């Protein structure tokens, strides 16, 4: 079963550099969960998917790198309220930083709008052009996490890594 999942993940990834829809989905999921919890939202679960929105110039004999990934996250609070996080990601640095334009809403109320999630201090490489590379607030890891298998979408890559 694990082999099938790994094969499916590899099949969705760009082959010539740029952003990875999997990395964007997983990192946005983790950092958005932390940001919501810092804003006093008790996250039951959150799952994100990413879809290529923009590519750079095609290199000689290779596909163009992915430069922007649209991200869409759906989830639920512990008391049953709907969570959505959506936007456009233009940079990811490991599992600590997501850059782009993201909005989180709980039951229709905007909880945050952000251009940086996580700690991007000292990381100008993932910054969008003209952003100067600044940093975001330090984040702490959720005290526990669990994973529940979800159906694999055919149009985009996704992951579900529930928060607390």
Buried (B, 14 or more C-beta within 10 A) or exposed (E): EEEEEEEEBEEBBBEBEBBBBBBBBBBBBBBBBBBBBEEEBEBBBBBBBBBBBBBBEEEEEEEBBBBBBBBBBBBBBEEEBEBBBBBBBBBBBEEBBBBBEBEBBBEEEEBBEBBBBBBBEEBEEBBBEEBEBBEBBEBEEBEEBEEEEEEBEEEBBBBBBBBB
